[in-house]
């Protein structure tokens, strides 16, 4: 699904899953009792338009206006208003976080086709890929701290194996797509120091004669994944 039209279709599908519940529960403010000239909050249409700003730059102003059911001119006017811009920026951050969560879910479900589609959609946004990468790094940092405090808890390798698989899939797509290759150096700069600090944990598992051979085998799989990262 790499044709731009198909990507926009997928992005719109993600948008509706994220935005529709918010639109359904949105309470439109009333002007009754509010003095003329004082702000009363966003109408339902204006709130919808703020939500739809997350679709830029993939969608034009005209396409967003058509989606909301207002004129393109009205959207342009709203875009000049500071409260509208602040809300739109906040919503875009939430939408990118939502897509990152969907990537996590697809990776765990091994739904590679959907993972690839969402990954490419995320790459359409400035620093969208880095936002997802930060989520992975934060998880790696947290798990690393837990491992450092519990060096003898060999069951933690299960969580690490799952996380390494997510990193592997992330890097595979990152380096395969022209629009994301330029993020390579920035990504790897943060990755290797964290991984290096946890190698002692994996080595201790492999060296411990009391550890089950199955655990050792899966731990060795993690070490091999880390080794592969060295050649990306």
ZAGU-499175 format. One record per residue (C-alpha): residue number from 1; residue in three letters; x, y, z. Coordinates in steps of 0.5 Angstrom, whole numbers, plus 500, padded with zeros to 3 digits. Example, Ala and Ser with C-alpha at 12.3 -4.5 7.8 and 13.67 -1.06 7.14 Angstrom:
# residues 2
(atom 1, 'ALA', (525, 491, 516)),
(atom 2, 'SER', (527, 498, 514)),
//
This chain:
# residues 232
(atom 1, 'UNK', (500, 500, 500)),
(atom 2, 'UNK', (505, 505, 498)),
(atom 3, 'UNK', (501, 509, 493)),
(atom 4, 'UNK', (499, 516, 496)),
(atom 5, 'UNK', (492, 515, 495)),
(atom 6, 'UNK', (492, 509, 499)),
(atom 7, 'UNK', (496, 512, 504)),
(atom 8, 'UNK', (491, 518, 505)),
(atom 9, 'UNK', (486, 512, 505)),
(atom 10, 'UNK', (489, 509, 511)),
(atom 11, 'UNK', (491, 515, 514)),
(atom 12, 'UNK', (483, 517, 514)),
(atom 13, 'UNK', (481, 511, 517)),
(atom 14, 'UNK', (486, 512, 523)),
(atom 15, 'UNK', (483, 519, 523)),
(atom 16, 'UNK', (476, 517, 524)),
(atom 17, 'UNK', (478, 511, 529)),
(atom 18, 'UNK', (481, 516, 533)),
(atom 19, 'UNK', (477, 523, 532)),
(atom 20, 'UNK', (470, 520, 532)),
(atom 21, 'UNK', (469, 518, 539)),
(atom 22, 'UNK', (471, 525, 541)),
(atom 23, 'UNK', (466, 528, 536)),
(atom 24, 'UNK', (461, 524, 539)),
(atom 25, 'UNK', (462, 526, 546)),
(atom 26, 'UNK', (464, 533, 545)),
(atom 27, 'UNK', (459, 538, 548)),
(atom 28, 'UNK', (458, 544, 544)),
(atom 29, 'UNK', (458, 550, 548)),
(atom 30, 'UNK', (451, 555, 548)),
(atom 31, 'UNK', (452, 563, 547)),
(atom 32, 'UNK', (445, 564, 552)),
(atom 33, 'UNK', (447, 568, 558)),
(atom 34, 'UNK', (454, 570, 555)),
(atom 35, 'UNK', (455, 577, 553)),
(atom 36, 'UNK', (456, 579, 546)),
(atom 37, 'UNK', (464, 579, 544)),
(atom 38, 'UNK', (466, 574, 549)),
(atom 39, 'UNK', (468, 567, 547)),
(atom 40, 'UNK', (464, 561, 548)),
(atom 41, 'UNK', (468, 556, 546)),
(atom 42, 'UNK', (469, 552, 540)),
(atom 43, 'UNK', (462, 550, 536)),
(atom 44, 'UNK', (462, 542, 534)),
(atom 45, 'UNK', (464, 544, 527)),
(atom 46, 'UNK', (470, 548, 529)),
(atom 47, 'UNK', (472, 543, 534)),
(atom 48, 'UNK', (472, 538, 528)),
(atom 49, 'UNK', (476, 542, 524)),
(atom 50, 'UNK', (481, 543, 530)),
(atom 51, 'UNK', (481, 535, 530)),
(atom 52, 'UNK', (482, 535, 522)),
(atom 53, 'UNK', (488, 539, 522)),
(atom 54, 'UNK', (492, 533, 524)),
(atom 55, 'UNK', (491, 531, 517)),
(atom 56, 'UNK', (496, 536, 514)),
(atom 57, 'UNK', (500, 536, 510)),
(atom 58, 'UNK', (497, 530, 507)),
(atom 59, 'UNK', (491, 533, 506)),
(atom 60, 'UNK', (490, 540, 503)),
(atom 61, 'UNK', (485, 545, 506)),
(atom 62, 'UNK', (480, 544, 501)),
(atom 63, 'UNK', (480, 536, 503)),
(atom 64, 'UNK', (480, 538, 510)),
(atom 65, 'UNK', (474, 543, 509)),
(atom 66, 'UNK', (470, 538, 505)),
(atom 67, 'UNK', (471, 533, 511)),
(atom 68, 'UNK', (468, 538, 516)),
(atom 69, 'UNK', (463, 540, 512)),
(atom 70, 'UNK', (465, 548, 512)),
(atom 71, 'UNK', (468, 552, 507)),
(atom 72, 'UNK', (476, 552, 505)),
(atom 73, 'UNK', (476, 560, 507)),
(atom 74, 'UNK', (473, 558, 514)),
(atom 75, 'UNK', (478, 553, 515)),
(atom 76, 'UNK', (483, 559, 513)),
(atom 77, 'UNK', (480, 564, 518)),
(atom 78, 'UNK', (480, 559, 524)),
(atom 79, 'UNK', (487, 557, 523)),
(atom 80, 'UNK', (489, 564, 524)),
(atom 81, 'UNK', (486, 564, 531)),
(atom 82, 'UNK', (491, 563, 537)),
(atom 83, 'UNK', (486, 558, 541)),
(atom 84, 'UNK', (485, 554, 535)),
(atom 85, 'UNK', (492, 553, 533)),
(atom 86, 'UNK', (494, 551, 540)),
(atom 87, 'UNK', (488, 546, 540)),
(atom 88, 'UNK', (490, 543, 533)),
(atom 89, 'UNK', (498, 543, 536)),
(atom 90, 'UNK', (495, 539, 542)),
(atom 91, 'UNK', (491, 534, 538)),
(atom 92, 'UNK', (496, 533, 533)),
(atom 93, 'UNK', (501, 531, 538)),
(atom 94, 'UNK', (495, 526, 541)),
(atom 95, 'UNK', (494, 523, 534)),
(atom 96, 'UNK', (501, 521, 533)),
(atom 97, 'UNK', (502, 518, 540)),
(atom 98, 'UNK', (495, 514, 538)),
(atom 99, 'UNK', (499, 512, 531)),
(atom 100, 'UNK', (505, 510, 536)),
(atom 101, 'UNK', (500, 506, 540)),
(atom 102, 'UNK', (497, 502, 534)),
(atom 103, 'UNK', (504, 500, 532)),
(atom 104, 'UNK', (506, 497, 538)),
(atom 105, 'UNK', (499, 493, 538)),
(atom 106, 'UNK', (500, 491, 531)),
(atom 107, 'UNK', (508, 489, 533)),
(atom 108, 'UNK', (505, 485, 539)),
(atom 109, 'UNK', (500, 482, 534)),
(atom 110, 'UNK', (505, 480, 529)),
(atom 111, 'UNK', (500, 484, 524)),
(atom 112, 'UNK', (506, 486, 519)),
(atom 113, 'UNK', (502, 489, 514)),
(atom 114, 'UNK', (498, 494, 518)),
(atom 115, 'UNK', (504, 495, 522)),
(atom 116, 'UNK', (508, 497, 515)),
(atom 117, 'UNK', (502, 502, 513)),
(atom 118, 'UNK', (501, 505, 519)),
(atom 119, 'UNK', (509, 506, 520)),
(atom 120, 'UNK', (509, 509, 513)),
(atom 121, 'UNK', (503, 514, 515)),
(atom 122, 'UNK', (507, 516, 521)),
(atom 123, 'UNK', (513, 518, 516)),
(atom 124, 'UNK', (508, 523, 513)),
(atom 125, 'UNK', (509, 527, 519)),
(atom 126, 'UNK', (515, 531, 521)),
(atom 127, 'UNK', (518, 527, 526)),
(atom 128, 'UNK', (513, 522, 527)),
(atom 129, 'UNK', (518, 517, 526)),
(atom 130, 'UNK', (522, 520, 532)),
(atom 131, 'UNK', (516, 520, 536)),
(atom 132, 'UNK', (515, 513, 536)),
(atom 133, 'UNK', (522, 511, 536)),
(atom 134, 'UNK', (522, 515, 543)),
(atom 135, 'UNK', (516, 511, 545)),
(atom 136, 'UNK', (521, 505, 544)),
(atom 137, 'UNK', (527, 508, 547)),
(atom 138, 'UNK', (523, 510, 553)),
(atom 139, 'UNK', (521, 503, 554)),
(atom 140, 'UNK', (528, 500, 553)),
(atom 141, 'UNK', (530, 505, 558)),
(atom 142, 'UNK', (525, 503, 563)),
(atom 143, 'UNK', (526, 496, 562)),
(atom 144, 'UNK', (534, 497, 563)),
(atom 145, 'UNK', (533, 500, 569)),
(atom 146, 'UNK', (529, 494, 572)),
(atom 147, 'UNK', (534, 489, 569)),
(atom 148, 'UNK', (540, 493, 573)),
(atom 149, 'UNK', (536, 492, 579)),
(atom 150, 'UNK', (534, 485, 578)),
(atom 151, 'UNK', (540, 482, 575)),
(atom 152, 'UNK', (538, 475, 578)),
(atom 153, 'UNK', (531, 475, 575)),
(atom 154, 'UNK', (532, 471, 568)),
(atom 155, 'UNK', (524, 472, 567)),
(atom 156, 'UNK', (525, 479, 564)),
(atom 157, 'UNK', (529, 476, 558)),
(atom 158, 'UNK', (522, 475, 555)),
(atom 159, 'UNK', (520, 482, 555)),
(atom 160, 'UNK', (526, 484, 553)),
(atom 161, 'UNK', (526, 479, 547)),
(atom 162, 'UNK', (519, 482, 545)),
(atom 163, 'UNK', (522, 489, 545)),
(atom 164, 'UNK', (528, 487, 541)),
(atom 165, 'UNK', (523, 484, 536)),
(atom 166, 'UNK', (520, 491, 535)),
(atom 167, 'UNK', (526, 495, 535)),
(atom 168, 'UNK', (528, 490, 529)),
(atom 169, 'UNK', (522, 491, 525)),
(atom 170, 'UNK', (522, 499, 526)),
(atom 171, 'UNK', (530, 499, 524)),
(atom 172, 'UNK', (528, 494, 518)),
(atom 173, 'UNK', (522, 499, 515)),
(atom 174, 'UNK', (526, 505, 517)),
(atom 175, 'UNK', (532, 504, 513)),
(atom 176, 'UNK', (528, 501, 507)),
(atom 177, 'UNK', (524, 507, 506)),
(atom 178, 'UNK', (527, 513, 503)),
(atom 179, 'UNK', (523, 518, 507)),
(atom 180, 'UNK', (526, 515, 513)),
(atom 181, 'UNK', (533, 514, 512)),
(atom 182, 'UNK', (536, 520, 514)),
(atom 183, 'UNK', (533, 519, 521)),
(atom 184, 'UNK', (538, 513, 521)),
(atom 185, 'UNK', (544, 517, 525)),
(atom 186, 'UNK', (540, 520, 530)),
(atom 187, 'UNK', (536, 514, 532)),
(atom 188, 'UNK', (542, 509, 533)),
(atom 189, 'UNK', (546, 515, 537)),
(atom 190, 'UNK', (541, 514, 542)),
(atom 191, 'UNK', (540, 506, 541)),
(atom 192, 'UNK', (547, 503, 542)),
(atom 193, 'UNK', (549, 506, 549)),
(atom 194, 'UNK', (542, 503, 552)),
(atom 195, 'UNK', (543, 496, 549)),
(atom 196, 'UNK', (551, 496, 551)),
(atom 197, 'UNK', (549, 497, 558)),
(atom 198, 'UNK', (545, 491, 558)),
(atom 199, 'UNK', (549, 486, 555)),
(atom 200, 'UNK', (552, 484, 562)),
(atom 201, 'UNK', (545, 481, 564)),
(atom 202, 'UNK', (544, 477, 557)),
(atom 203, 'UNK', (551, 474, 558)),
(atom 204, 'UNK', (550, 472, 565)),
(atom 205, 'UNK', (544, 468, 563)),
(atom 206, 'UNK', (548, 465, 558)),
(atom 207, 'UNK', (554, 463, 563)),
(atom 208, 'UNK', (549, 461, 569)),
(atom 209, 'UNK', (549, 453, 569)),
(atom 210, 'UNK', (543, 453, 573)),
(atom 211, 'UNK', (539, 457, 568)),
(atom 212, 'UNK', (534, 453, 563)),
(atom 213, 'UNK', (537, 451, 556)),
(atom 214, 'UNK', (530, 454, 553)),
(atom 215, 'UNK', (531, 461, 557)),
(atom 216, 'UNK', (539, 460, 554)),
(atom 217, 'UNK', (537, 459, 547)),
(atom 218, 'UNK', (532, 465, 547)),
(atom 219, 'UNK', (537, 469, 550)),
(atom 220, 'UNK', (542, 468, 545)),
(atom 221, 'UNK', (537, 470, 540)),
(atom 222, 'UNK', (536, 477, 543)),
(atom 223, 'UNK', (544, 477, 543)),
(atom 224, 'UNK', (544, 475, 536)),
(atom 225, 'UNK', (539, 481, 534)),
(atom 226, 'UNK', (543, 486, 538)),
(atom 227, 'UNK', (549, 483, 534)),
(atom 228, 'UNK', (545, 485, 527)),
(atom 229, 'UNK', (544, 492, 530)),
(atom 230, 'UNK', (551, 493, 529)),
(atom 231, 'UNK', (551, 492, 522)),
(atom 232, 'UNK', (545, 496, 520)),
//
